[in-house]
C-alpha cells in the first residue's frame, strides 16, 4: 500500500529560493522514484514569488492576505485534510531543509511508531553543519526545558519547522494551529493530547537568502521568548481537560 | 454640586446619547456594541439630575470627594469596555484568518478545475 505524501512549503518573499527548493524536490522524486506531492503556501508575498510560482507551474495556494507562518502552515494542513493525504510534511521554502531527510521523517509514521516526527538539528552533532549563535542555543534550551517541565517529553530542536504528521495530527492541526510561535506550542498541544512524538536527526543548511523572521529586529528575539514561554503554559492549561 | 454645572453636564451627556442614537440609525454601530454606551450615558444623566444623589452615594461609600468616586467608577467602566474590545478583536482575527484560508484554498481549487475543463 503506498502512502500519499504531501510537502507543505510555506513561503513569504522567497523569490530567490523557491524555484531551487521546487527543483530539488522534483529531482529527488525522479531519482528515487518517489511520489512526494507538494503545495507551496504563498503567504501574501510582496516580491516576485507569486509570478515565479505561476510561471514555473509550481502547485501553490496564494493566500489573499498575509497570515504569518502559523496561518500559512495551517492552510497547508487543511489542504492535506481535504485532499486525503496520509502524511503531511512541513518543509521550509528558504532552502534550509534537505529533501533527502524526508524519508527518515516519514519512516516512523509508516511503521506506526509515531504520530508526529520532528527533524532535529541537535540529536546527532556530527551530521549537522548548522551553526547557531550562543544566544540562539540558550533560547532553544530554555524552550526545551519548559516543554520538559510541562509535558515530560524531551525535545532537542524545539523550533524545527521540519516535521511530518500522520492523518490524526493533520486533522488536529487543520482544526487548531497556533499563530504565534507555532512549532513549540503545537508540539505541546499534541503531547498533551497523548499522541506519540519522536525526533529524528537531520542536518539543515544555512539559509541562502531572505531574513530569518526571528532575528530581523533586535527586540524580536526577546518578544519571541516571552511569547513562546507564555504560549507553552497556556497551551498546557487549554489541553488539561482532555485527560 | 452647583445647578449650573449640573445642567451643563447633563446637556453634554444628552448630546453624546443623541450622537450614539444617530450612529445606530445610520447603521454605523451595531446595536449590540452601542448598548453599553447608551446605558452608561442614560445612567450618567440620571445621576447628575437627582439632587444630592452623587454626594450621598460617595459619602455612603466612604469617599472623601465626590470627584474621586466618579473617577474611580469611570476608570473601572472604561477598563471593562476596553477589555471587551480585546475579546471582540481576537474573535474577529480568528474569523478573518479562517476566511482568508478558506477563500485561498477555494481559489486554488477553482483554478485547478478551470484548467481541467479547458
Interface residues (C-beta under 8 A of the other chain):
Chain A: X60 X61 X62 X63 X64 X65 X67 X71 X74 X75 X78 X79 X82 X179
Chain B: X97 X100 X101 X102 X103 X104 X105 X107 X108
